């Protein structure tokens, strides 16, 4: 049996969910009315039901996100919500809190959110054995680590391939709640990581001023799909439940084309996970919608700097350098790519992110809507492409159709139209009529085919039309059109009725959890989650951060991102060029907020602590065993 490979797209709402499916998504994930990690992307049950019905026409799936941690007084509401979601036909729910595995659930498929600490083979295998059908892997994993996980378990593996990156290990960021009581694990991240910070060394020396030192570029693994498939990934996830429809359609379309190229050349092993094909009236390019510049993150280990220090906002598409200042505007390299109304991004002479909008372009001179001092040689980016946005926003910029073969045939008592789609679903309508020859000598065959092919606003497209009649019979065109409409309506209902959702009963297990002691990073926030871990052999369970926050003395983040590496001061990778070591501890400062940085060089991780916290600073060379070099 061929392995299905899936593109999984975000859906902020019903409209964007339908747009994602039309653009070629094999599945979409959407927020429930509550308990989603994006509180601004919640949706009513009725909208999710409508999305399910539309998606299932294309054999596409709908996953609902219920991935916050839960408090005891929310457990009953959550259980009731899951039953509602199951009864409207949703294919799976994406969860973080293990309390859900203790609930009285319908036989709905469960996926383990990336927030569930999915970084190693032992943990992923545990989740599979506990009842998870799929595990969303941590973004920080490299190809070798993914392969090790695949060897350990046959659970479905999902991996983010485009969109914004959370600088922290997902589910383990507490900066937001520590500085304002808005919990990221409760769906209300304040994005402290995107703020500007000063960087101060252990001697009090200012190393960096007003830089977005925790802001990183966006992810783009579109060139690495074959490697990821080989490593065991079967679902490619796009981040962005808060993004606009242009971002969603552009990213889905771009990845659809990339993946289809692979599937075409590997059709003996792999196949598309849904039905139909998309027709585009635009050429998707990921850098023409929101992005902070791109990185492949750690999929090939740590090989490049990934910080986006100038700004956390969209950088966009690289255009070219400022070549000259002329009249009231600028001559910009590749100016022919620009249009009236475009938004431009650049780093100004002070080293700060800046921007402006194009008012008009006269010959080769780009005139801005406000005066800006832009030095010659400055690189210009377009972060708002007016024409592209206008084109992609159109409903018909991406249209998805299911191929059908039509057979118009003669019967003893009249005529019939049979339609069979690409998945083998079949519908037929018959017309009883007395046969009468057409009064014109011209064959009606051409006219029949012309009107049968008019599938219009349906989800079908006629790939093949055959007409099997014995004579040049008179058949009113209105009759042919009605037969076509009835047959395609019937086929639509047949497809919906024929969709088979995978179901799975959750059976309570007691196999051992990989570790016996859980600290607050395991986010245990209710008695059912505690019961789950205890049944699996866990002896000590610390409360979730949100239930025991110790102001000023807490570790609020662990990340693979490293400020030292970005500064060129990493003893592991930059020893030959790093020069003098920086004096630790390094401190990040934003207004009255301060954090200390701790560097764990053996696992190649950085920790962020509140300013009053105390920890031992270990020399990098000692950590790495390089002190003898």
ABEGO torsion letter per residue (X at the ends): XBBBBBBBBBBABAAAAAAAAAAGBABBBBBBABGBABAAABBBAAAAAAAAAAAAAAGBBBBBBBABBBBAAAAAAAAAAAAAAAAAGBABBBBABAAAAABBBBBBBBBBBAAAGBABAAAAAAAAAAGBABBBBBAABBAAAAAAAAAABABBBBBBABEBBBABBBGABAAAAAAAGBBAAAGABAGAAABBBBBBBAAGBBABBGBBAABBBBBBAAAAAAAAAAAGBABBBBBGAABBAAAAAAAAAAAAAAAAAAAAAAAAABBBABBEBBBBABBBBAAABBBAEBBAEAAAEBABBABBAABABBAEBBAEBBABBBEABBBBBGAAABBBGBBBBBBBAAGBBBBBBBABBBEABBBBABBBBBBBGBBBBBABBAAAAAAAABAAABBBBBBBBBBBBBBAAEBBBBBBBAAGBBBBBBBBBBBBBBABABBAAAAAAAAAABAEABABBBABBBBBBABBBBBBAAAAAAAAAAAAAAAAAAAAAABBBBBBBBBBBABBBABABBBAAAGBABAAAAAAAAAAGBABBBBBAAAABBBGABBABBBABBAAAAAGABAAAAAAAAEBBBBOBBBBBBEABBBBBBBBAAAGBBBBBBAABBBBBBBAAAAAGAAAX
